[in-house]
Every structure is written in C-alpha cells, then in structure tokens.
Amino acid sequence: MTRSHRNEDRGGEHRWTFNGVEYPTRKLMCEARRAEYVRLLDEEGMNFTQAAHAVGVSKRTGKAW
C-alpha cells in the first residue's frame, strides 16, 4: 500500500510525500496520486475501490477524479 503524508520535521521545510517521492507542494503530490490512480485502473485492471485504496483516497474521491 502506498502512503502520502506531509513531512514537517525537516528543519521548517514542508514537503509532501507519495510513493517515496517528495513533492514541494500538495498540488503536485495530488497530481501524482491521480495519475497513479488512473494507471492502476487502465494498466493493472483494478476496480475503483482497489485503485482508490492503493493510492490512499476514498472510493468517492477516486471516482470523482
């Protein structure tokens, strides 16, 4: 399972992390999550619930994307 979170313990710098990659803004991290969600649906053949769970969002959020 992938995780995303905000790292605040890095000397005052705020970085967003998803799949082990740090993003300078939340917007960029969310774009990466959306891209991964779509990839899981298209290439891996997952259903909405499985793909949403894999990227760490609710099924409702995933379907809205």
mmCIF file of the N, C-alpha and C atoms, coordinates in Angstrom:
data_MODEL
# 
_entry.id   MODEL 
# 
loop_
_atom_site.group_PDB 
_atom_site.id 
_atom_site.type_symbol 
_atom_site.label_atom_id 
_atom_site.label_alt_id 
_atom_site.label_comp_id 
_atom_site.label_asym_id 
_atom_site.label_entity_id 
_atom_site.label_seq_id 
_atom_site.pdbx_PDB_ins_code 
_atom_site.Cartn_x 
_atom_site.Cartn_y 
_atom_site.Cartn_z 
_atom_site.occupancy 
_atom_site.B_iso_or_equiv 
_atom_site.pdbx_formal_charge 
_atom_site.auth_seq_id 
_atom_site.auth_comp_id 
_atom_site.auth_asym_id 
_atom_site.auth_atom_id 
_atom_site.pdbx_PDB_model_num 
ATOM 1   N N  . MET A 1 1  ? 0.840   -1.177 0.000   1.00 0.00 ? 1  MET A N  1 
ATOM 2   C CA . MET A 1 1  ? 0.000   0.000  0.000   1.00 0.00 ? 1  MET A CA 1 
ATOM 3   C C  . MET A 1 1  ? 0.888   1.244  0.000   1.00 0.00 ? 1  MET A C  1 
ATOM 4   N N  . THR A 1 2  ? 0.494   2.198  -0.759  1.00 0.00 ? 2  THR A N  1 
ATOM 5   C CA . THR A 1 2  ? 1.262   3.437  -0.818  1.00 0.00 ? 2  THR A CA 1 
ATOM 6   C C  . THR A 1 2  ? 0.741   4.415  0.216   1.00 0.00 ? 2  THR A C  1 
ATOM 7   N N  . ARG A 1 3  ? 1.571   5.301  0.605   1.00 0.00 ? 3  ARG A N  1 
ATOM 8   C CA . ARG A 1 3  ? 1.189   6.283  1.611   1.00 0.00 ? 3  ARG A CA 1 
ATOM 9   C C  . ARG A 1 3  ? 1.589   7.665  1.147   1.00 0.00 ? 3  ARG A C  1 
ATOM 10  N N  . SER A 1 4  ? 0.865   8.645  1.624   1.00 0.00 ? 4  SER A N  1 
ATOM 11  C CA . SER A 1 4  ? 1.261   10.028 1.380   1.00 0.00 ? 4  SER A CA 1 
ATOM 12  C C  . SER A 1 4  ? 1.139   10.762 2.701   1.00 0.00 ? 4  SER A C  1 
ATOM 13  N N  . HIS A 1 5  ? 2.012   11.683 2.918   1.00 0.00 ? 5  HIS A N  1 
ATOM 14  C CA . HIS A 1 5  ? 1.959   12.452 4.142   1.00 0.00 ? 5  HIS A CA 1 
ATOM 15  C C  . HIS A 1 5  ? 2.826   13.686 4.010   1.00 0.00 ? 5  HIS A C  1 
ATOM 16  N N  . ARG A 1 6  ? 2.686   14.552 4.973   1.00 0.00 ? 6  ARG A N  1 
ATOM 17  C CA . ARG A 1 6  ? 3.455   15.778 4.988   1.00 0.00 ? 6  ARG A CA 1 
ATOM 18  C C  . ARG A 1 6  ? 4.585   15.644 6.000   1.00 0.00 ? 6  ARG A C  1 
ATOM 19  N N  . ASN A 1 7  ? 5.789   15.910 5.553   1.00 0.00 ? 7  ASN A N  1 
ATOM 20  C CA . ASN A 1 7  ? 6.950   15.866 6.443   1.00 0.00 ? 7  ASN A CA 1 
ATOM 21  C C  . ASN A 1 7  ? 7.176   17.257 7.006   1.00 0.00 ? 7  ASN A C  1 
ATOM 22  N N  . GLU A 1 8  ? 7.011   17.417 8.305   1.00 0.00 ? 8  GLU A N  1 
ATOM 23  C CA . GLU A 1 8  ? 7.204   18.726 8.919   1.00 0.00 ? 8  GLU A CA 1 
ATOM 24  C C  . GLU A 1 8  ? 8.411   18.765 9.841   1.00 0.00 ? 8  GLU A C  1 
ATOM 25  N N  . ASP A 1 9  ? 9.086   17.654 9.978   1.00 0.00 ? 9  ASP A N  1 
ATOM 26  C CA . ASP A 1 9  ? 10.199  17.580 10.919  1.00 0.00 ? 9  ASP A CA 1 
ATOM 27  C C  . ASP A 1 9  ? 11.543  17.745 10.219  1.00 0.00 ? 9  ASP A C  1 
ATOM 28  N N  . ARG A 1 10 ? 11.583  18.511 9.156   1.00 0.00 ? 10 ARG A N  1 
ATOM 29  C CA . ARG A 1 10 ? 12.809  18.645 8.381   1.00 0.00 ? 10 ARG A CA 1 
ATOM 30  C C  . ARG A 1 10 ? 13.347  20.070 8.436   1.00 0.00 ? 10 ARG A C  1 
ATOM 31  N N  . GLY A 1 11 ? 13.469  20.616 9.616   1.00 0.00 ? 11 GLY A N  1 
ATOM 32  C CA . GLY A 1 11 ? 14.057  21.940 9.757   1.00 0.00 ? 11 GLY A CA 1 
ATOM 33  C C  . GLY A 1 11 ? 13.188  23.062 9.235   1.00 0.00 ? 11 GLY A C  1 
ATOM 34  N N  . GLY A 1 12 ? 11.884  22.948 9.393   1.00 0.00 ? 12 GLY A N  1 
ATOM 35  C CA . GLY A 1 12 ? 10.992  24.002 8.961   1.00 0.00 ? 12 GLY A CA 1 
ATOM 36  C C  . GLY A 1 12 ? 10.523  23.876 7.521   1.00 0.00 ? 12 GLY A C  1 
ATOM 37  N N  . GLU A 1 13 ? 11.128  22.979 6.760   1.00 0.00 ? 13 GLU A N  1 
ATOM 38  C CA . GLU A 1 13 ? 10.692  22.775 5.386   1.00 0.00 ? 13 GLU A CA 1 
ATOM 39  C C  . GLU A 1 13 ? 9.468   21.867 5.384   1.00 0.00 ? 13 GLU A C  1 
ATOM 40  N N  . HIS A 1 14 ? 8.537   22.172 4.514   1.00 0.00 ? 14 HIS A N  1 
ATOM 41  C CA . HIS A 1 14 ? 7.332   21.354 4.402   1.00 0.00 ? 14 HIS A CA 1 
ATOM 42  C C  . HIS A 1 14 ? 7.353   20.664 3.048   1.00 0.00 ? 14 HIS A C  1 
ATOM 43  N N  . ARG A 1 15 ? 7.385   19.365 3.070   1.00 0.00 ? 15 ARG A N  1 
ATOM 44  C CA . ARG A 1 15 ? 7.402   18.595 1.829   1.00 0.00 ? 15 ARG A CA 1 
ATOM 45  C C  . ARG A 1 15 ? 6.301   17.539 1.889   1.00 0.00 ? 15 ARG A C  1 
ATOM 46  N N  . TRP A 1 16 ? 5.694   17.297 0.770   1.00 0.00 ? 16 TRP A N  1 
ATOM 47  C CA . TRP A 1 16 ? 4.654   16.290 0.646   1.00 0.00 ? 16 TRP A CA 1 
ATOM 48  C C  . TRP A 1 16 ? 5.254   15.055 -0.003  1.00 0.00 ? 16 TRP A C  1 
ATOM 49  N N  . THR A 1 17 ? 4.905   13.874 0.520   1.00 0.00 ? 17 THR A N  1 
ATOM 50  C CA . THR A 1 17 ? 5.489   12.626 0.046   1.00 0.00 ? 17 THR A CA 1 
ATOM 51  C C  . THR A 1 17 ? 4.404   11.666 -0.418  1.00 0.00 ? 17 THR A C  1 
ATOM 52  N N  . PHE A 1 18 ? 4.631   11.043 -1.567  1.00 0.00 ? 18 PHE A N  1 
ATOM 53  C CA . PHE A 1 18 ? 3.751   9.993  -2.077  1.00 0.00 ? 18 PHE A CA 1 
ATOM 54  C C  . PHE A 1 18 ? 4.626   8.963  -2.774  1.00 0.00 ? 18 PHE A C  1 
ATOM 55  N N  . ASN A 1 19 ? 4.473   7.697  -2.427  1.00 0.00 ? 19 ASN A N  1 
ATOM 56  C CA . ASN A 1 19 ? 5.262   6.603  -3.009  1.00 0.00 ? 19 ASN A CA 1 
ATOM 57  C C  . ASN A 1 19 ? 6.757   6.818  -2.861  1.00 0.00 ? 19 ASN A C  1 
ATOM 58  N N  . GLY A 1 20 ? 7.163   7.426  -1.770  1.00 0.00 ? 20 GLY A N  1 
ATOM 59  C CA . GLY A 1 20 ? 8.578   7.636  -1.517  1.00 0.00 ? 20 GLY A CA 1 
ATOM 60  C C  . GLY A 1 20 ? 9.200   8.815  -2.254  1.00 0.00 ? 20 GLY A C  1 
ATOM 61  N N  . VAL A 1 21 ? 8.399   9.575  -2.981  1.00 0.00 ? 21 VAL A N  1 
ATOM 62  C CA . VAL A 1 21 ? 8.880   10.740 -3.721  1.00 0.00 ? 21 VAL A CA 1 
ATOM 63  C C  . VAL A 1 21 ? 8.381   11.989 -3.014  1.00 0.00 ? 21 VAL A C  1 
ATOM 64  N N  . GLU A 1 22 ? 9.271   12.951 -2.791  1.00 0.00 ? 22 GLU A N  1 
ATOM 65  C CA . GLU A 1 22 ? 8.882   14.201 -2.139  1.00 0.00 ? 22 GLU A CA 1 
ATOM 66  C C  . GLU A 1 22 ? 8.472   15.234 -3.179  1.00 0.00 ? 22 GLU A C  1 
ATOM 67  N N  . TYR A 1 23 ? 7.387   15.931 -2.893  1.00 0.00 ? 23 TYR A N  1 
ATOM 68  C CA . TYR A 1 23 ? 6.881   16.988 -3.766  1.00 0.00 ? 23 TYR A CA 1 
ATOM 69  C C  . TYR A 1 23 ? 6.885   18.292 -2.987  1.00 0.00 ? 23 TYR A C  1 
ATOM 70  N N  . PRO A 1 24 ? 7.243   19.403 -3.626  1.00 0.00 ? 24 PRO A N  1 
ATOM 71  C CA . PRO A 1 24 ? 7.312   20.682 -2.910  1.00 0.00 ? 24 PRO A CA 1 
ATOM 72  C C  . PRO A 1 24 ? 5.943   21.242 -2.536  1.00 0.00 ? 24 PRO A C  1 
ATOM 73  N N  . THR A 1 25 ? 4.891   20.827 -3.259  1.00 0.00 ? 25 THR A N  1 
ATOM 74  C CA . THR A 1 25 ? 3.550   21.333 -2.955  1.00 0.00 ? 25 THR A CA 1 
ATOM 75  C C  . THR A 1 25 ? 2.560   20.179 -2.894  1.00 0.00 ? 25 THR A C  1 
ATOM 76  N N  . ARG A 1 26 ? 1.475   20.416 -2.207  1.00 0.00 ? 26 ARG A N  1 
ATOM 77  C CA . ARG A 1 26 ? 0.413   19.418 -2.111  1.00 0.00 ? 26 ARG A CA 1 
ATOM 78  C C  . ARG A 1 26 ? -0.211  19.180 -3.481  1.00 0.00 ? 26 ARG A C  1 
ATOM 79  N N  . LYS A 1 27 ? -0.340  20.236 -4.266  1.00 0.00 ? 27 LYS A N  1 
ATOM 80  C CA . LYS A 1 27 ? -0.937  20.127 -5.595  1.00 0.00 ? 27 LYS A CA 1 
ATOM 81  C C  . LYS A 1 27 ? -0.182  19.126 -6.468  1.00 0.00 ? 27 LYS A C  1 
ATOM 82  N N  . LEU A 1 28 ? 1.139   19.213 -6.467  1.00 0.00 ? 28 LEU A N  1 
ATOM 83  C CA . LEU A 1 28 ? 1.940   18.284 -7.268  1.00 0.00 ? 28 LEU A CA 1 
ATOM 84  C C  . LEU A 1 28 ? 1.804   16.851 -6.768  1.00 0.00 ? 28 LEU A C  1 
ATOM 85  N N  . MET A 1 29 ? 1.735   16.684 -5.445  1.00 0.00 ? 29 MET A N  1 
ATOM 86  C CA . MET A 1 29 ? 1.553   15.349 -4.891  1.00 0.00 ? 29 MET A CA 1 
ATOM 87  C C  . MET A 1 29 ? 0.199   14.781 -5.313  1.00 0.00 ? 29 MET A C  1 
ATOM 88  N N  . CYS A 1 30 ? -0.839  15.599 -5.261  1.00 0.00 ? 30 CYS A N  1 
ATOM 89  C CA . CYS A 1 30 ? -2.176  15.135 -5.642  1.00 0.00 ? 30 CYS A CA 1 
ATOM 90  C C  . CYS A 1 30 ? -2.239  14.765 -7.123  1.00 0.00 ? 30 CYS A C  1 
ATOM 91  N N  . GLU A 1 31 ? -1.541  15.527 -7.960  1.00 0.00 ? 31 GLU A N  1 
ATOM 92  C CA . GLU A 1 31 ? -1.487  15.192 -9.383  1.00 0.00 ? 31 GLU A CA 1 
ATOM 93  C C  . GLU A 1 31 ? -0.837  13.826 -9.588  1.00 0.00 ? 31 GLU A C  1 
ATOM 94  N N  . ALA A 1 32 ? 0.206   13.545 -8.828  1.00 0.00 ? 32 ALA A N  1 
ATOM 95  C CA . ALA A 1 32 ? 0.875   12.246 -8.920  1.00 0.00 ? 32 ALA A CA 1 
ATOM 96  C C  . ALA A 1 32 ? -0.059  11.129 -8.454  1.00 0.00 ? 32 ALA A C  1 
ATOM 97  N N  . ARG A 1 33 ? -0.825  11.384 -7.405  1.00 0.00 ? 33 ARG A N  1 
ATOM 98  C CA . ARG A 1 33 ? -1.782  10.382 -6.916  1.00 0.00 ? 33 ARG A CA 1 
ATOM 99  C C  . ARG A 1 33 ? -2.850  10.102 -7.963  1.00 0.00 ? 33 ARG A C  1 
ATOM 100 N N  . ARG A 1 34 ? -3.370  11.164 -8.575  1.00 0.00 ? 34 ARG A N  1 
ATOM 101 C CA . ARG A 1 34 ? -4.393  10.983 -9.609  1.00 0.00 ? 34 ARG A CA 1 
ATOM 102 C C  . ARG A 1 34 ? -3.840  10.181 -10.786 1.00 0.00 ? 34 ARG A C  1 
ATOM 103 N N  . ALA A 1 35 ? -2.623  10.503 -11.197 1.00 0.00 ? 35 ALA A N  1 
ATOM 104 C CA . ALA A 1 35 ? -2.008  9.779  -12.315 1.00 0.00 ? 35 ALA A CA 1 
ATOM 105 C C  . ALA A 1 35 ? -1.831  8.296  -11.975 1.00 0.00 ? 35 ALA A C  1 
ATOM 106 N N  . GLU A 1 36 ? -1.417  8.008  -10.756 1.00 0.00 ? 36 GLU A N  1 
ATOM 107 C CA . GLU A 1 36 ? -1.248  6.618  -10.325 1.00 0.00 ? 36 GLU A CA 1 
ATOM 108 C C  . GLU A 1 36 ? -2.597  5.906  -10.263 1.00 0.00 ? 36 GLU A C  1 
ATOM 109 N N  . TYR A 1 37 ? -3.634  6.595  -9.805  1.00 0.00 ? 37 TYR A N  1 
ATOM 110 C CA . TYR A 1 37 ? -4.982  6.029  -9.744  1.00 0.00 ? 37 TYR A CA 1 
ATOM 111 C C  . TYR A 1 37 ? -5.439  5.613  -11.146 1.00 0.00 ? 37 TYR A C  1 
ATOM 112 N N  . VAL A 1 38 ? -5.279  6.509  -12.111 1.00 0.00 ? 38 VAL A N  1 
ATOM 113 C CA . VAL A 1 38 ? -5.686  6.215  -13.487 1.00 0.00 ? 38 VAL A CA 1 
ATOM 114 C C  . VAL A 1 38 ? -4.856  5.070  -14.064 1.00 0.00 ? 38 VAL A C  1 
ATOM 115 N N  . ARG A 1 39 ? -3.559  5.060  -13.770 1.00 0.00 ? 39 ARG A N  1 
ATOM 116 C CA . ARG A 1 39 ? -2.699  3.982  -14.252 1.00 0.00 ? 39 ARG A CA 1 
ATOM 117 C C  . ARG A 1 39 ? -3.156  2.628  -13.709 1.00 0.00 ? 39 ARG A C  1 
ATOM 118 N N  . LEU A 1 40 ? -3.506  2.597  -12.428 1.00 0.00 ? 40 LEU A N  1 
ATOM 119 C CA . LEU A 1 40 ? -3.960  1.341  -11.825 1.00 0.00 ? 40 LEU A CA 1 
ATOM 120 C C  . LEU A 1 40 ? -5.247  0.849  -12.475 1.00 0.00 ? 40 LEU A C  1 
ATOM 121 N N  . LEU A 1 41 ? -6.139  1.770  -12.802 1.00 0.00 ? 41 LEU A N  1 
ATOM 122 C CA . LEU A 1 41 ? -7.385  1.383  -13.466 1.00 0.00 ? 41 LEU A CA 1 
ATOM 123 C C  . LEU A 1 41 ? -7.116  0.849  -14.870 1.00 0.00 ? 41 LEU A C  1 
ATOM 124 N N  . ASP A 1 42 ? -6.289  1.567  -15.628 1.00 0.00 ? 42 ASP A N  1 
ATOM 125 C CA . ASP A 1 42 ? -6.044  1.213  -17.032 1.00 0.00 ? 42 ASP A CA 1 
ATOM 126 C C  . ASP A 1 42 ? -5.104  0.028  -17.198 1.00 0.00 ? 42 ASP A C  1 
ATOM 127 N N  . GLU A 1 43 ? -3.951  0.086  -16.556 1.00 0.00 ? 43 GLU A N  1 
ATOM 128 C CA . GLU A 1 43 ? -2.913  -0.910 -16.812 1.00 0.00 ? 43 GLU A CA 1 
ATOM 129 C C  . GLU A 1 43 ? -2.991  -2.135 -15.915 1.00 0.00 ? 43 GLU A C  1 
ATOM 130 N N  . GLU A 1 44 ? -3.399  -1.948 -14.675 1.00 0.00 ? 44 GLU A N  1 
ATOM 131 C CA . GLU A 1 44 ? -3.429  -3.067 -13.733 1.00 0.00 ? 44 GLU A CA 1 
ATOM 132 C C  . GLU A 1 44 ? -4.795  -3.742 -13.670 1.00 0.00 ? 44 GLU A C  1 
ATOM 133 N N  . GLY A 1 45 ? -5.811  -3.105 -14.256 1.00 0.00 ? 45 GLY A N  1 
ATOM 134 C CA . GLY A 1 45 ? -7.139  -3.701 -14.272 1.00 0.00 ? 45 GLY A CA 1 
ATOM 135 C C  . GLY A 1 45 ? -7.853  -3.695 -12.932 1.00 0.00 ? 45 GLY A C  1 
ATOM 136 N N  . MET A 1 46 ? -7.461  -2.798 -12.040 1.00 0.00 ? 46 MET A N  1 
ATOM 137 C CA . MET A 1 46 ? -8.122  -2.713 -10.735 1.00 0.00 ? 46 MET A CA 1 
ATOM 138 C C  . MET A 1 46 ? -9.482  -2.043 -10.881 1.00 0.00 ? 46 MET A C  1 
ATOM 139 N N  . ASN A 1 47 ? -10.374 -2.330 -9.930  1.00 0.00 ? 47 ASN A N  1 
ATOM 140 C CA . ASN A 1 47 ? -11.642 -1.616 -9.920  1.00 0.00 ? 47 ASN A CA 1 
ATOM 141 C C  . ASN A 1 47 ? -11.477 -0.316 -9.129  1.00 0.00 ? 47 ASN A C  1 
ATOM 142 N N  . PHE A 1 48 ? -12.535 0.510  -9.092  1.00 0.00 ? 48 PHE A N  1 
ATOM 143 C CA . PHE A 1 48 ? -12.453 1.815  -8.429  1.00 0.00 ? 48 PHE A CA 1 
ATOM 144 C C  . PHE A 1 48 ? -12.020 1.697  -6.969  1.00 0.00 ? 48 PHE A C  1 
ATOM 145 N N  . THR A 1 49 ? -12.607 0.746  -6.261  1.00 0.00 ? 49 THR A N  1 
ATOM 146 C CA . THR A 1 49 ? -12.310 0.595  -4.839  1.00 0.00 ? 49 THR A CA 1 
ATOM 147 C C  . THR A 1 49 ? -10.860 0.184  -4.612  1.00 0.00 ? 49 THR A C  1 
ATOM 148 N N  . GLN A 1 50 ? -10.373 -0.769 -5.362  1.00 0.00 ? 50 GLN A N  1 
ATOM 149 C CA . GLN A 1 50 ? -8.993  -1.237 -5.207  1.00 0.00 ? 50 GLN A CA 1 
ATOM 150 C C  . GLN A 1 50 ? -7.987  -0.139 -5.530  1.00 0.00 ? 50 GLN A C  1 
ATOM 151 N N  . ALA A 1 51 ? -8.214  0.582  -6.625  1.00 0.00 ? 51 ALA A N  1 
ATOM 152 C CA . ALA A 1 51 ? -7.289  1.648  -7.030  1.00 0.00 ? 51 ALA A CA 1 
ATOM 153 C C  . ALA A 1 51 ? -7.293  2.784  -6.014  1.00 0.00 ? 51 ALA A C  1 
ATOM 154 N N  . ALA A 1 52 ? -8.469  3.154  -5.522  1.00 0.00 ? 52 ALA A N  1 
ATOM 155 C CA . ALA A 1 52 ? -8.557  4.228  -4.530  1.00 0.00 ? 52 ALA A CA 1 
ATOM 156 C C  . ALA A 1 52 ? -7.823  3.830  -3.253  1.00 0.00 ? 52 ALA A C  1 
ATOM 157 N N  . HIS A 1 53 ? -8.014  2.614  -2.815  1.00 0.00 ? 53 HIS A N  1 
ATOM 158 C CA . HIS A 1 53 ? -7.340  2.132  -1.610  1.00 0.00 ? 53 HIS A CA 1 
ATOM 159 C C  . HIS A 1 53 ? -5.821  2.130  -1.806  1.00 0.00 ? 53 HIS A C  1 
ATOM 160 N N  . ALA A 1 54 ? -5.374  1.743  -2.990  1.00 0.00 ? 54 ALA A N  1 
ATOM 161 C CA . ALA A 1 54 ? -3.939  1.656  -3.272  1.00 0.00 ? 54 ALA A CA 1 
ATOM 162 C C  . ALA A 1 54 ? -3.251  3.014  -3.218  1.00 0.00 ? 54 ALA A C  1 
ATOM 163 N N  . VAL A 1 55 ? -3.945  4.085  -3.621  1.00 0.00 ? 55 VAL A N  1 
ATOM 164 C CA . VAL A 1 55 ? -3.321  5.414  -3.598  1.00 0.00 ? 55 VAL A CA 1 
ATOM 165 C C  . VAL A 1 55 ? -3.679  6.204  -2.346  1.00 0.00 ? 55 VAL A C  1 
ATOM 166 N N  . GLY A 1 56 ? -4.519  5.632  -1.487  1.00 0.00 ? 56 GLY A N  1 
ATOM 167 C CA . GLY A 1 56 ? -4.803  6.264  -0.201  1.00 0.00 ? 56 GLY A CA 1 
ATOM 168 C C  . GLY A 1 56 ? -5.897  7.304  -0.203  1.00 0.00 ? 56 GLY A C  1 
ATOM 169 N N  . VAL A 1 57 ? -6.899  7.132  -1.072  1.00 0.00 ? 57 VAL A N  1 
ATOM 170 C CA . VAL A 1 57 ? -8.042  8.044  -1.068  1.00 0.00 ? 57 VAL A CA 1 
ATOM 171 C C  . VAL A 1 57 ? -9.316  7.223  -0.930  1.00 0.00 ? 57 VAL A C  1 
ATOM 172 N N  . SER A 1 58 ? -10.415 7.897  -0.647  1.00 0.00 ? 58 SER A N  1 
ATOM 173 C CA . SER A 1 58 ? -11.686 7.194  -0.545  1.00 0.00 ? 58 SER A CA 1 
ATOM 174 C C  . SER A 1 58 ? -12.181 6.816  -1.942  1.00 0.00 ? 58 SER A C  1 
ATOM 175 N N  . LYS A 1 59 ? -13.073 5.843  -1.998  1.00 0.00 ? 59 LYS A N  1 
ATOM 176 C CA . LYS A 1 59 ? -13.639 5.440  -3.284  1.00 0.00 ? 59 LYS A CA 1 
ATOM 177 C C  . LYS A 1 59 ? -14.369 6.613  -3.925  1.00 0.00 ? 59 LYS A C  1 
ATOM 178 N N  . ARG A 1 60 ? -15.033 7.388  -3.124  1.00 0.00 ? 60 ARG A N  1 
ATOM 179 C CA . ARG A 1 60 ? -15.773 8.544  -3.643  1.00 0.00 ? 60 ARG A CA 1 
ATOM 180 C C  . ARG A 1 60 ? -14.828 9.556  -4.299  1.00 0.00 ? 60 ARG A C  1 
ATOM 181 N N  . THR A 1 61 ? -13.711 9.831  -3.648  1.00 0.00 ? 61 THR A N  1 
ATOM 182 C CA . THR A 1 61 ? -12.721 10.751 -4.221  1.00 0.00 ? 61 THR A CA 1 
ATOM 183 C C  . THR A 1 61 ? -12.168 10.185 -5.519  1.00 0.00 ? 61 THR A C  1 
ATOM 184 N N  . GLY A 1 62 ? -11.837 8.910  -5.521  1.00 0.00 ? 62 GLY A N  1 
ATOM 185 C CA . GLY A 1 62 ? -11.296 8.283  -6.722  1.00 0.00 ? 62 GLY A CA 1 
ATOM 186 C C  . GLY A 1 62 ? -12.247 8.360  -7.896  1.00 0.00 ? 62 GLY A C  1 
ATOM 187 N N  . LYS A 1 63 ? -13.517 8.099  -7.668  1.00 0.00 ? 63 LYS A N  1 
ATOM 188 C CA . LYS A 1 63 ? -14.484 8.154  -8.760  1.00 0.00 ? 63 LYS A CA 1 
ATOM 189 C C  . LYS A 1 63 ? -14.690 9.579  -9.254  1.00 0.00 ? 63 LYS A C  1 
ATOM 190 N N  . ALA A 1 64 ? -14.503 10.569 -8.383  1.00 0.00 ? 64 ALA A N  1 
ATOM 191 C CA . ALA A 1 64 ? -14.642 11.974 -8.796  1.00 0.00 ? 64 ALA A CA 1 
ATOM 192 C C  . ALA A 1 64 ? -13.492 12.395 -9.709  1.00 0.00 ? 64 ALA A C  1 
ATOM 193 N N  . TRP A 1 65 ? -12.336 11.742 -9.561  1.00 0.00 ? 65 TRP A N  1 
ATOM 194 C CA . TRP A 1 65 ? -11.191 12.065 -10.407 1.00 0.00 ? 65 TRP A CA 1 
ATOM 195 C C  . TRP A 1 65 ? -11.459 11.606 -11.800 1.00 0.00 ? 65 TRP A C  1 
# 
